[in-house]
Amino acid sequence: MIRLARTNRSQIAQWWWTVDKWTLFGLFALMLIGGVLALAASPSVAMRINLPPFHFVYRQLFFFMPATAVIIGVSLLNVRQVRRLAAVVFLVAFTLMAMTLVFGPEVKGAHRWLQIGPLAIQPSEFVKPSFIVLAAWMFAEAQRIQGFPGTIIALVLYAMVVSVLALQPDFGQLMLVTLSFGAIFFMAGLSWRWIGSLAAIALIGAVAAYSLSPHVTSRVDRFLNPESGDTYQIDRALDAFHTGGILGRGPGEGEVKRILPDAHTDFIFAVAAEEYGVISGLIIIGMFSFIVLRTLRRAMVEQDLFVQFASCGLASLFGLQALINMAVNVNLIPAKGMTLPFISYGGSSLIALGFTMGMLLALTRRRVGSGMAPNGKRRPA
């Protein structure tokens, strides 16, 4: 057995003593919650479509294994290797994402998936984190090397990504990428003229999406005026919160989940509230907040601009995805097909999130010259 003593110079031992173990344990705790909620939410969904009751449970537990391997494997990398891996993954995933426009099956009016053998892959899940790392790299290089066109390159990459997302269409992912990119853009200290221009473009894009996409128009109209269309999903999700109360109905006692569409994916947060109460929702929110805030705190003491930008961008991507999913569940924003990280069912989502958080853990590891002491605080000057 390998002894993980501080004097052990093996890669695994060095990883153990430099990785942010609190964030790592937080991610595993989210996976544990995801397994419990898959057991609560998915059997009724499986039986509705004539599958074995625990079909989604077994698949969720199966995908936890490669997701865990990806988290640990990627978090072993150094900063240079993270950049290289992000570049390779972006090139492959973006190519596959573009291919969905031609070869992807239509699911609910969109072309977001590719069927490769027995596996259905959503390439945009892998494009998001790799794009954020590349954009952070370009912004950092623009500040490090005078005259380097990093900002222009980042904007071109952003235009490429959002163009394909708009054509699929996947406006939920488009919004998530835009917000995370905007966070890095703001951190890079760019002028308010740039920020104002991008905000105006985003507003024009939102108006165009509402005007030209019947799917978006329908969702926004139903959000603003529930009587204008079918609000069955949101109504049932709110019923789950109401019947669950503070402490919930108890494990396996939920009733609304049996008739709630997408209970194991987009609306698993409502299932948690029905069976385990509003208190469980607050715990889940607290766990996501802890991971994001801890990452931001560690990024603040970094001296490497790329690590700062990329860490904050990945944390924003992770936190905003969770926020959007939970906000939809309580009807604070129009419905979007977005999973709750590490909790909702989904193979591509789980592995892509493992890739995202693996890069985040790799970037926030303690390194010589990073300015970070063993307790995560800034070293004295």
Number of C-alpha atoms within 10 A of each C-alpha: 3 8 10 15 12 11 9 13 11 14 10 14 16 17 19 16 16 17 20 22 13 12 20 17 12 15 21 15 16 18 22 16 17 25 21 15 25 27 21 23 31 26 21 22 23 17 14 14 9 9 13 13 17 17 15 21 22 14 14 24 17 12 17 22 12 15 24 19 15 22 24 22 15 21 26 24 20 14 19 9 14 21 20 14 17 21 17 12 19 24 15 13 21 22 13 21 29 22 17 25 20 11 15 21 15 13 9 8 10 16 23 29 24 20 13 8 6 6 11 14 22 23 25 26 21 24 24 25 29 29 26 29 30 23 27 31 20 22 28 21 18 19 17 13 10 9 9 14 14 22 21 13 16 22 17 12 16 18 12 13 21 19 14 20 23 16 15 21 21 20 18 19 20 19 18 19 26 18 17 24 25 17 16 24 23 15 16 19 11 13 10 10 9 12 15 11 11 16 14 12 12 15 12 12 13 15 12 12 17 17 11 11 12 11 14 22 15 15 21 16 15 17 19 11 11 15 10 12 12 12 15 12 17 22 15 19 27 18 17 28 25 16 17 26 16 16 14 23 18 13 14 14 14 21 16 21 29 17 15 24 19 17 28 30 20 22 29 29 30 32 30 31 27 33 28 24 23 21 16 18 20 11 11 20 15 12 17 22 15 16 20 21 16 17 23 18 14 22 24 18 17 23 14 14 19 25 23 24 28 29 30 28 29 27 25 25 25 22 21 19 22 21 17 22 25 24 16 21 27 17 15 11 16 19 23 18 15 21 23 25 24 25 27 28 29 20 21 20 25 27 23 24 24 26 27 27 26 24 32 27 25 26 27 25 25 23 16 8 11 17 19 22 15 13 9 18 14 16 13 7 4
